[in-house]
């Protein structure tokens, strides 16, 4: 993916569009949703495995729940 850099076995996500740092659940969930959409569009063959691994390792259940809520707000959401 074009916005991920690997260095010494660690992955770093790069997003030059972020103008501020936020710790709100809504903002974090929005970022997670952007990640999900990017993975689905660019790595669709591996999406299910990658997304399931991400959800398993992601520590904040409230952010994942809010991500689902935001996704359902879309006009053409997949349910």
C-alpha positions as CSV (number, residue, x, y, z in Angstrom):
1,X,0.0,0.0,0.0
2,X,1.3,3.4,-0.8
3,X,0.7,4.9,2.6
4,X,2.5,2.3,4.7
5,X,6.2,2.2,5.3
6,X,8.0,-0.8,6.7
7,X,11.2,-0.3,8.8
8,X,13.0,-2.9,10.9
9,X,9.9,-5.1,10.9
10,X,7.5,-2.4,12.0
11,X,4.7,-0.9,10.0
12,X,4.2,2.9,10.0
13,X,1.0,4.4,8.5
14,X,1.6,7.7,6.8
15,X,-1.3,10.2,6.2
16,X,-0.2,13.6,5.1
17,X,-3.8,14.8,5.1
18,X,-4.1,14.7,8.9
19,X,-3.8,18.3,10.1
20,X,-4.3,17.5,13.8
21,X,-4.0,14.8,16.4
22,X,-7.3,13.7,18.0
23,X,-8.1,11.2,20.6
24,X,-11.9,11.1,20.2
25,X,-13.6,7.8,19.5
26,X,-15.3,9.4,16.5
27,X,-12.1,10.6,14.9
28,X,-10.3,7.4,15.5
29,X,-13.2,5.4,14.1
30,X,-13.2,7.6,11.0
31,X,-9.5,6.8,10.5
32,X,-10.1,3.1,11.0
33,X,-12.9,3.3,8.4
34,X,-10.6,5.0,5.9
35,X,-8.1,2.2,6.5
36,X,-10.8,-0.4,6.0
37,X,-11.9,1.1,2.7
38,X,-8.4,1.4,1.5
39,X,-7.6,-2.2,2.3
40,X,-10.9,-3.4,0.6
41,X,-10.2,-1.5,-2.6
42,X,-6.5,-2.2,-3.0
43,X,-6.1,-5.6,-1.3
44,X,-9.5,-7.1,-1.9
45,X,-8.1,-10.7,-2.3
46,X,-6.7,-10.6,1.2
47,X,-9.1,-8.2,2.8
48,X,-11.0,-10.6,5.0
49,X,-7.8,-12.1,6.5
50,X,-6.2,-8.6,7.0
51,X,-9.3,-7.1,8.4
52,X,-10.0,-10.0,10.8
53,X,-6.4,-9.8,12.0
54,X,-6.7,-6.1,12.5
55,X,-9.9,-6.4,14.6
56,X,-8.4,-9.2,16.7
57,X,-5.3,-7.0,17.6
58,X,-7.0,-3.6,17.9
59,X,-7.4,-2.9,21.5
60,X,-10.3,-0.4,21.5
61,X,-13.7,-2.1,21.1
62,X,-15.5,1.3,21.3
63,X,-13.6,2.5,18.3
64,X,-14.5,-0.6,16.3
65,X,-18.1,-0.3,17.3
66,X,-18.1,3.4,16.3
67,X,-16.5,2.4,13.0
68,X,-19.5,0.2,12.2
69,X,-21.9,3.0,13.2
70,X,-20.2,5.4,10.9
71,X,-20.1,2.9,8.0
72,X,-23.9,2.4,8.4
73,X,-24.4,6.2,8.0
74,X,-23.3,6.1,4.4
75,X,-26.0,6.4,1.8
76,X,-24.9,3.2,0.0
77,X,-23.7,1.2,3.0
78,X,-23.3,-2.6,2.8
79,X,-25.3,-4.2,5.5
